[in-house]
Amino acid sequence: MYNEKGFTLIEMLVVLTIISILLILILPNLADKNEEVQTKGCSALAEMASGQVQAYVLDHGTDPDSIAQLLDEGYLKTDTCANGAKQIQLSSSGEIVIVSP
């Protein structure tokens, strides 16, 4: 007598094979999307910083000298993108630019 309610070894191998194939197909797509999400996140941070520069000008009547000044006074929480690969900086013309550190 044996337990007929459990999986056989062959059934388990088939299930593991199917899961493996699905992972092989899905993971490369997730890696591509991750880069796209990081790029959009950096762009969003730059747009937010641009808005905060305008808020700083409204409060102080002058342009900030640097992003560090916005950080020190609490207008921004960070100048680094989520993945840490890029930062925002204030250009000499007063525009926000994304640069690699």
N, CA, C and O atoms as a GROMACS GRO file, in nm:
protein
  404
    1MET      N    1   0.083  -0.118   0.000
    1MET     CA    2   0.000   0.000   0.000
    1MET      C    3   0.088   0.125   0.000
    1MET      O    4   0.188   0.132   0.071
    2TYR      N    5   0.048   0.221  -0.080
    2TYR     CA    6   0.121   0.346  -0.088
    2TYR      C    7   0.020   0.461  -0.095
    2TYR      O    8  -0.098   0.440  -0.126
    3ASN      N    9   0.067   0.581  -0.067
    3ASN     CA   10  -0.018   0.699  -0.061
    3ASN      C   11  -0.042   0.751  -0.203
    3ASN      O   12   0.052   0.793  -0.270
    4GLU      N   13  -0.166   0.748  -0.250
    4GLU     CA   14  -0.198   0.792  -0.385
    4GLU      C   15  -0.233   0.940  -0.391
    4GLU      O   16  -0.262   0.991  -0.499
    5LYS      N   17  -0.231   1.010  -0.277
    5LYS     CA   18  -0.270   1.150  -0.275
    5LYS      C   19  -0.154   1.244  -0.305
    5LYS      O   20  -0.178   1.361  -0.334
    6GLY      N   21  -0.032   1.198  -0.298
    6GLY     CA   22   0.084   1.285  -0.316
    6GLY      C   23   0.127   1.294  -0.462
    6GLY      O   24   0.076   1.222  -0.548
    7PHE      N   25   0.224   1.384  -0.488
    7PHE     CA   26   0.281   1.399  -0.621
    7PHE      C   27   0.385   1.290  -0.644
    7PHE      O   28   0.455   1.248  -0.552
    8THR      N   29   0.394   1.247  -0.768
    8THR     CA   30   0.503   1.156  -0.803
    8THR      C   31   0.626   1.240  -0.838
    8THR      O   32   0.615   1.361  -0.858
    9LEU      N   33   0.739   1.176  -0.846
    9LEU     CA   34   0.861   1.245  -0.879
    9LEU      C   35   0.852   1.308  -1.018
    9LEU      O   36   0.899   1.420  -1.038
   10ILE      N   37   0.795   1.239  -1.112
   10ILE     CA   38   0.780   1.290  -1.249
   10ILE      C   39   0.692   1.415  -1.250
   10ILE      O   40   0.725   1.512  -1.319
   11GLU      N   41   0.583   1.414  -1.176
   11GLU     CA   42   0.495   1.531  -1.171
   11GLU      C   43   0.568   1.652  -1.112
   11GLU      O   44   0.552   1.764  -1.162
   12MET      N   45   0.646   1.631  -1.009
   12MET     CA   46   0.724   1.740  -0.948
   12MET      C   47   0.827   1.795  -1.047
   12MET      O   48   0.846   1.916  -1.056
   13LEU      N   49   0.893   1.707  -1.121
   13LEU     CA   50   0.991   1.752  -1.218
   13LEU      C   51   0.926   1.832  -1.330
   13LEU      O   52   0.983   1.932  -1.377
   14VAL      N   53   0.809   1.791  -1.373
   14VAL     CA   54   0.736   1.864  -1.476
   14VAL      C   55   0.700   2.004  -1.426
   14VAL      O   56   0.718   2.102  -1.499
   15VAL      N   57   0.650   2.014  -1.304
   15VAL     CA   58   0.613   2.144  -1.246
   15VAL      C   59   0.737   2.233  -1.234
   15VAL      O   60   0.731   2.351  -1.270
   16LEU      N   61   0.847   2.180  -1.185
   16LEU     CA   62   0.970   2.258  -1.173
   16LEU      C   63   1.023   2.302  -1.310
   16LEU      O   64   1.077   2.412  -1.322
   17THR      N   65   1.010   2.218  -1.410
   17THR     CA   66   1.053   2.254  -1.544
   17THR      C   67   0.969   2.370  -1.599
   17THR      O   68   1.024   2.464  -1.657
   18ILE      N   69   0.840   2.363  -1.580
   18ILE     CA   70   0.751   2.470  -1.627
   18ILE      C   71   0.784   2.602  -1.557
   18ILE      O   72   0.790   2.707  -1.621
   19ILE      N   73   0.804   2.597  -1.426
   19ILE     CA   74   0.839   2.718  -1.350
   19ILE      C   75   0.972   2.774  -1.399
   19ILE      O   76   0.987   2.895  -1.413
   20SER      N   77   1.068   2.688  -1.424
   20SER     CA   78   1.199   2.733  -1.472
   20SER      C   79   1.188   2.800  -1.607
   20SER      O   80   1.251   2.904  -1.630
   21ILE      N   81   1.111   2.743  -1.697
   21ILE     CA   82   1.093   2.801  -1.830
   21ILE      C   83   1.027   2.938  -1.820
   21ILE      O   84   1.068   3.032  -1.888
   22LEU      N   85   0.926   2.950  -1.735
   22LEU     CA   86   0.860   3.079  -1.717
   22LEU      C   87   0.957   3.184  -1.662
   22LEU      O   88   0.955   3.299  -1.707
   23LEU      N   89   1.039   3.147  -1.568
   23LEU     CA   90   1.138   3.240  -1.512
   23LEU      C   91   1.240   3.283  -1.616
   23LEU      O   92   1.279   3.400  -1.621
   24ILE      N   93   1.282   3.189  -1.698
   24ILE     CA   94   1.379   3.222  -1.804
   24ILE      C   95   1.318   3.322  -1.902
   24ILE      O   96   1.388   3.408  -1.954
   25LEU      N   97   1.189   3.311  -1.929
   25LEU     CA   98   1.123   3.402  -2.021
   25LEU      C   99   1.094   3.539  -1.959
   25LEU      O  100   1.098   3.640  -2.028
   26ILE      N  101   1.065   3.543  -1.830
   26ILE     CA  102   1.021   3.666  -1.764
   26ILE      C  103   1.138   3.752  -1.715
   26ILE      O  104   1.131   3.875  -1.728
   27LEU      N  105   1.242   3.695  -1.660
   27LEU     CA  106   1.350   3.772  -1.598
   27LEU      C  107   1.419   3.872  -1.690
   27LEU      O  108   1.444   3.984  -1.646
   28PRO      N  109   1.452   3.839  -1.814
   28PRO     CA  110   1.513   3.941  -1.901
   28PRO      C  111   1.423   4.062  -1.923
   28PRO      O  112   1.472   4.175  -1.930
   29ASN      N  113   1.293   4.040  -1.933
   29ASN     CA  114   1.200   4.152  -1.950
   29ASN      C  115   1.197   4.240  -1.826
   29ASN      O  116   1.186   4.362  -1.838
   30LEU      N  117   1.208   4.182  -1.709
   30LEU     CA  118   1.210   4.260  -1.585
   30LEU      C  119   1.335   4.346  -1.577
   30LEU      O  120   1.330   4.459  -1.530
   31ALA      N  121   1.447   4.294  -1.621
   31ALA     CA  122   1.572   4.370  -1.619
   31ALA      C  123   1.562   4.490  -1.713
   31ALA      O  124   1.611   4.598  -1.679
   32ASP      N  125   1.501   4.474  -1.828
   32ASP     CA  126   1.483   4.584  -1.922
   32ASP      C  127   1.392   4.691  -1.862
   32ASP      O  128   1.419   4.810  -1.874
   33LYS      N  129   1.286   4.649  -1.798
   33LYS     CA  130   1.193   4.744  -1.736
   33LYS      C  131   1.257   4.818  -1.621
   33LYS      O  132   1.224   4.934  -1.597
   34ASN      N  133   1.348   4.754  -1.548
   34ASN     CA  134   1.414   4.818  -1.435
   34ASN      C  135   1.491   4.942  -1.480
   34ASN      O  136   1.484   5.046  -1.415
   35GLU      N  137   1.562   4.932  -1.589
   35GLU     CA  138   1.637   5.047  -1.641
   35GLU      C  139   1.544   5.160  -1.680
   35GLU      O  140   1.572   5.277  -1.655
   36GLU      N  141   1.432   5.124  -1.742
   36GLU     CA  142   1.333   5.224  -1.783
   36GLU      C  143   1.274   5.295  -1.661
   36GLU      O  144   1.257   5.417  -1.661
   37VAL      N  145   1.244   5.220  -1.558
   37VAL     CA  146   1.189   5.276  -1.434
   37VAL      C  147   1.290   5.370  -1.369
   37VAL      O  148   1.253   5.477  -1.322
   38GLN      N  149   1.417   5.329  -1.365
   38GLN     CA  150   1.521   5.413  -1.305
   38GLN      C  151   1.536   5.545  -1.382
   38GLN      O  152   1.552   5.650  -1.320
   39THR      N  153   1.530   5.539  -1.514
   39THR     CA  154   1.542   5.660  -1.596
   39THR      C  155   1.426   5.755  -1.570
   39THR      O  156   1.445   5.876  -1.556
   40LYS      N  157   1.305   5.700  -1.564
   40LYS     CA  158   1.188   5.783  -1.537
   40LYS      C  159   1.194   5.842  -1.396
   40LYS      O  160   1.151   5.955  -1.374
   41GLY      N  161   1.247   5.765  -1.301
   41GLY     CA  162   1.260   5.816  -1.165
   41GLY      C  163   1.356   5.932  -1.158
   41GLY      O  164   1.330   6.029  -1.086
   42CYS      N  165   1.467   5.926  -1.229
   42CYS     CA  166   1.563   6.036  -1.233
   42CYS      C  167   1.501   6.159  -1.297
   42CYS      O  168   1.521   6.271  -1.249
   43SER      N  169   1.426   6.140  -1.404
   43SER     CA  170   1.359   6.252  -1.470
   43SER      C  171   1.258   6.317  -1.376
   43SER      O  172   1.246   6.440  -1.372
   44ALA      N  173   1.186   6.236  -1.301
   44ALA     CA  174   1.089   6.289  -1.206
   44ALA      C  175   1.158   6.368  -1.095
   44ALA      O  176   1.108   6.472  -1.052
   45LEU      N  177   1.272   6.319  -1.047
   45LEU     CA  178   1.348   6.390  -0.945
   45LEU      C  179   1.395   6.525  -0.998
   45LEU      O  180   1.391   6.625  -0.926
   46ALA      N  181   1.440   6.529  -1.123
   46ALA     CA  182   1.485   6.655  -1.183
   46ALA      C  183   1.369   6.754  -1.196
   46ALA      O  184   1.387   6.873  -1.171
   47GLU      N  185   1.252   6.706  -1.236
   47GLU     CA  186   1.135   6.794  -1.247
   47GLU      C  187   1.094   6.847  -1.111
   47GLU      O  188   1.059   6.964  -1.098
   48MET      N  189   1.098   6.762  -1.008
   48MET     CA  190   1.063   6.806  -0.873
   48MET      C  191   1.164   6.910  -0.824
   48MET      O  192   1.126   7.008  -0.761
   49ALA      N  193   1.291   6.888  -0.852
   49ALA     CA  194   1.394   6.982  -0.810
   49ALA      C  195   1.374   7.116  -0.880
   49ALA      O  196   1.396   7.222  -0.820
   50SER      N  197   1.333   7.113  -1.006
   50SER     CA  198   1.305   7.237  -1.078
   50SER      C  199   1.193   7.315  -1.010
   50SER      O  200   1.200   7.437  -0.998
   51GLY      N  201   1.091   7.245  -0.968
   51GLY     CA  202   0.982   7.308  -0.895
   51GLY      C  203   1.028   7.365  -0.761
   51GLY      O  204   0.982   7.471  -0.718
   52GLN      N  205   1.118   7.294  -0.695
   52GLN     CA  206   1.170   7.340  -0.567
   52GLN      C  207   1.261   7.462  -0.584
   52GLN      O  208   1.268   7.546  -0.495
   53VAL      N  209   1.330   7.471  -0.696
   53VAL     CA  210   1.409   7.591  -0.724
   53VAL      C  211   1.315   7.711  -0.736
   53VAL      O  212   1.345   7.819  -0.684
   54GLN      N  213   1.203   7.692  -0.803
   54GLN     CA  214   1.106   7.801  -0.816
   54GLN      C  215   1.049   7.839  -0.680
   54GLN      O  216   1.029   7.958  -0.652
   55ALA      N  217   1.024   7.740  -0.594
   55ALA     CA  218   0.975   7.769  -0.459
   55ALA      C  219   1.079   7.847  -0.379
   55ALA      O  220   1.046   7.938  -0.304
   56TYR      N  221   1.205   7.809  -0.396
   56TYR     CA  222   1.315   7.879  -0.328
   56TYR      C  223   1.320   8.025  -0.373
   56TYR      O  224   1.335   8.115  -0.291
   57VAL      N  225   1.306   8.048  -0.503
   57VAL     CA  226   1.307   8.184  -0.557
   57VAL      C  227   1.191   8.264  -0.500
   57VAL      O  228   1.208   8.381  -0.465
   58LEU      N  229   1.074   8.204  -0.491
   58LEU     CA  230   0.958   8.274  -0.434
   58LEU      C  231   0.982   8.310  -0.287
   58LEU      O  232   0.943   8.418  -0.243
   59ASP      N  233   1.045   8.219  -0.212
   59ASP     CA  234   1.069   8.244  -0.070
   59ASP      C  235   1.182   8.343  -0.045
   59ASP      O  236   1.172   8.425   0.046
   60HIS      N  237   1.288   8.338  -0.125
   60HIS     CA  238   1.408   8.416  -0.096
   60HIS      C  239   1.434   8.531  -0.193
   60HIS      O  240   1.514   8.619  -0.164
   61GLY      N  241   1.368   8.531  -0.308
   61GLY     CA  242   1.386   8.637  -0.406
   61GLY      C  243   1.511   8.624  -0.491
   61GLY      O  244   1.540   8.713  -0.570
   62THR      N  245   1.584   8.516  -0.476
   62THR     CA  246   1.706   8.494  -0.552
   62THR      C  247   1.721   8.345  -0.583
   62THR      O  248   1.662   8.260  -0.516
   63ASP      N  249   1.800   8.316  -0.686
   63ASP     CA  250   1.824   8.175  -0.721
   63ASP      C  251   1.918   8.111  -0.619
   63ASP      O  252   2.005   8.178  -0.564
   64PRO      N  253   1.900   7.981  -0.593
   64PRO     CA  254   1.995   7.911  -0.504
   64PRO      C  255   2.130   7.897  -0.573
   64PRO      O  256   2.139   7.892  -0.696
   65ASP      N  257   2.236   7.890  -0.492
   65ASP     CA  258   2.370   7.875  -0.547
   65ASP      C  259   2.396   7.734  -0.599
   65ASP      O  260   2.468   7.714  -0.697
   66SER      N  261   2.336   7.635  -0.530
   66SER     CA  262   2.361   7.495  -0.567
   66SER      C  263   2.250   7.407  -0.514
   66SER      O  264   2.163   7.453  -0.439
   67ILE      N  265   2.254   7.282  -0.553
   67ILE     CA  266   2.158   7.184  -0.501
   67ILE      C  267   2.180   7.165  -0.351
   67ILE      O  268   2.085   7.140  -0.277
   68ALA      N  269   2.305   7.176  -0.307
   68ALA     CA  270   2.336   7.159  -0.164
   68ALA      C  271   2.259   7.260  -0.080
   68ALA      O  272   2.216   7.229   0.031
   69GLN      N  273   2.240   7.379  -0.131
   69GLN     CA  274   2.165   7.481  -0.059
   69GLN      C  275   2.018   7.439  -0.046
   69GLN      O  276   1.957   7.461   0.059
   70LEU      N  277   1.963   7.380  -0.150
   70LEU     CA  278   1.825   7.330  -0.143
   70LEU      C  279   1.814   7.216  -0.043
   70LEU      O  280   1.714   7.204   0.028
   71LEU      N  281   1.916   7.131  -0.038
   71LEU     CA  282   1.917   7.020   0.057
   71LEU      C  283   1.926   7.072   0.200
   71LEU      O  284   1.852   7.026   0.287
   72ASP      N  285   2.015   7.167   0.223
   72ASP     CA  286   2.035   7.221   0.358
   72ASP      C  287   1.910   7.289   0.413
   72ASP      O  288   1.882   7.280   0.532
   73GLU      N  289   1.837   7.356   0.326
   73GLU     CA  290   1.720   7.430   0.372
   73GLU      C  291   1.591   7.349   0.364
   73GLU      O  292   1.483   7.402   0.391
   74GLY      N  293   1.600   7.221   0.328
   74GLY     CA  294   1.485   7.132   0.332
   74GLY      C  295   1.394   7.136   0.211
   74GLY      O  296   1.284   7.081   0.215
   75TYR      N  297   1.438   7.198   0.104
   75TYR     CA  298   1.356   7.199  -0.018
   75TYR      C  299   1.363   7.064  -0.088
   75TYR      O  300   1.268   7.024  -0.155
   76LEU      N  301   1.474   6.995  -0.075
   76LEU     CA  302   1.492   6.861  -0.131
   76LEU      C  303   1.542   6.767  -0.022
   76LEU      O  304   1.612   6.808   0.070
   77LYS      N  305   1.505   6.641  -0.034
   77LYS     CA  306   1.555   6.539   0.060
   77LYS      C  307   1.682   6.473   0.008
   77LYS      O  308   1.766   6.429   0.087
   78THR      N  309   1.695   6.464  -0.123
   78THR     CA  310   1.812   6.397  -0.181
   78THR      C  311   1.844   6.458  -0.317
   78THR      O  312   1.759   6.516  -0.383
   79ASP      N  313   1.970   6.442  -0.357
   79ASP     CA  314   2.010   6.483  -0.491
   79ASP      C  315   2.053   6.364  -0.575
   79ASP      O  316   2.105   6.380  -0.686
   80THR      N  317   2.032   6.245  -0.521
   80THR     CA  318   2.074   6.122  -0.587
   80THR      C  319   1.953   6.042  -0.634
   80THR      O  320   1.855   6.027  -0.560
   81CYS      N  321   1.960   5.990  -0.756
   81CYS     CA  322   1.852   5.906  -0.807
   81CYS      C  323   1.843   5.777  -0.725
   81CYS      O  324   1.936   5.741  -0.653
   82ALA      N  325   1.731   5.709  -0.736
   82ALA     CA  326   1.702   5.592  -0.651
   82ALA      C  327   1.808   5.482  -0.661
   82ALA      O  328   1.839   5.419  -0.561
   83ASN      N  329   1.863   5.460  -0.778
   83ASN     CA  330   1.962   5.353  -0.792
   83ASN      C  331   2.103   5.400  -0.755
   83ASN      O  332   2.196   5.319  -0.754
   84GLY      N  333   2.119   5.528  -0.725
   84GLY     CA  334   2.249   5.580  -0.683
   84GLY      C  335   2.347   5.601  -0.796
   84GLY      O  336   2.462   5.639  -0.771
   85ALA      N  337   2.306   5.579  -0.920
   85ALA     CA  338   2.398   5.589  -1.033
   85ALA      C  339   2.410   5.731  -1.087
   85ALA      O  340   2.508   5.764  -1.153
   86LYS      N  341   2.310   5.815  -1.060
   86LYS     CA  342   2.311   5.951  -1.114
   86LYS      C  343   2.268   6.050  -1.007
   86LYS      O  344   2.201   6.016  -0.911
   87GLN      N  345   2.309   6.176  -1.027
   87GLN     CA  346   2.273   6.284  -0.938
   87GLN      C  347   2.218   6.400  -1.018
   87GLN      O  348   2.238   6.410  -1.139
   88ILE      N  349   2.147   6.489  -0.948
   88ILE     CA  350   2.102   6.612  -1.012
   88ILE      C  351   2.194   6.725  -0.966
   88ILE      O  352   2.242   6.726  -0.852
   89GLN      N  353   2.217   6.818  -1.056
   89GLN     CA  354   2.299   6.935  -1.025
   89GLN      C  355   2.234   7.059  -1.085
   89GLN      O  356   2.154   7.051  -1.178
   90LEU      N  357   2.269   7.172  -1.029
   90LEU     CA  358   2.221   7.299  -1.080
   90LEU      C  359   2.327   7.355  -1.174
   90LEU      O  360   2.441   7.379  -1.134
   91SER      N  361   2.289   7.376  -1.300
   91SER     CA  362   2.386   7.426  -1.398
   91SER      C  363   2.408   7.576  -1.376
   91SER      O  364   2.336   7.639  -1.299
   92SER      N  365   2.507   7.631  -1.443
   92SER     CA  366   2.538   7.774  -1.430
   92SER      C  367   2.423   7.861  -1.482
   92SER      O  368   2.410   7.977  -1.442
   93SER      N  369   2.341   7.806  -1.572
   93SER     CA  370   2.227   7.881  -1.624
   93SER      C  371   2.103   7.864  -1.537
   93SER      O  372   1.997   7.920  -1.568
   94GLY      N  373   2.114   7.788  -1.428
   94GLY     CA  374   2.002   7.770  -1.336
   94GLY      C  375   1.911   7.654  -1.369
   94GLY      O  376   1.805   7.640  -1.307
   95GLU      N  377   1.950   7.571  -1.464
   95GLU     CA  378   1.869   7.455  -1.500
   95GLU      C  379   1.915   7.332  -1.423
   95GLU      O  380   2.032   7.322  -1.385
   96ILE      N  381   1.823   7.240  -1.400
   96ILE     CA  382   1.856   7.114  -1.333
   96ILE      C  383   1.902   7.015  -1.438
   96ILE      O  384   1.835   6.994  -1.539
   97VAL      N  385   2.019   6.954  -1.414
   97VAL     CA  386   2.073   6.855  -1.506
   97VAL      C  387   2.103   6.726  -1.430
   97VAL      O  388   2.133   6.728  -1.311
   98ILE      N  389   2.093   6.614  -1.501
   98ILE     CA  390   2.122   6.482  -1.443
   98ILE      C  391   2.262   6.442  -1.488
   98ILE      O  392   2.291   6.440  -1.608
   99VAL      N  393   2.350   6.410  -1.391
   99VAL     CA  394   2.488   6.374  -1.423
   99VAL      C  395   2.526   6.247  -1.351
   99VAL      O  396   2.466   6.210  -1.251
  100SER      N  397   2.626   6.179  -1.402
  100SER     CA  398   2.683   6.063  -1.333
  100SER      C  399   2.788   6.115  -1.234
  100SER      O  400   2.870   6.199  -1.270
  101PRO      N  401   2.786   6.065  -1.111
  101PRO     CA  402   2.882   6.115  -1.009
  101PRO      C  403   3.025   6.074  -1.038
  101PRO      O  404   3.115   6.109  -0.962
   0.00000   0.00000   0.00000
